[in-house]
Amino acid sequence: MIEAPKEKSCYICTQSVPVIDYTNVQLLQRFLSSYSKILPRKRTGVCAMHQRKLATAVKRARQLSLLPSSGR
């Protein structure tokens, strides 16, 4: 028998994070690869609305040098 793959639930929805803020670097680093690239929804299991907000927050944090722009 082949079992259906387990559905991923959105981490931000389940933890009821009120606001995705660009100053919350610990939260943002959870969704970055080791090369500081934003991980896709398929890999993280985040819903579409929160993925868009995460991408915006990561880009803002990079502008203010809170996050590295590259992993090197």
Number of C-alpha atoms within 10 A of each C-alpha: 3 4 5 6 6 6 7 12 12 17 14 18 12 8 8 9 11 8 10 16 17 22 15 14 14 9 16 19 15 11 21 17 12 12 11 16 15 19 17 14 15 9 9 17 16 21 16 11 8 17 20 12 15 21 17 15 19 28 17 16 20 15 12 11 10 15 20 15 15 10 11 7
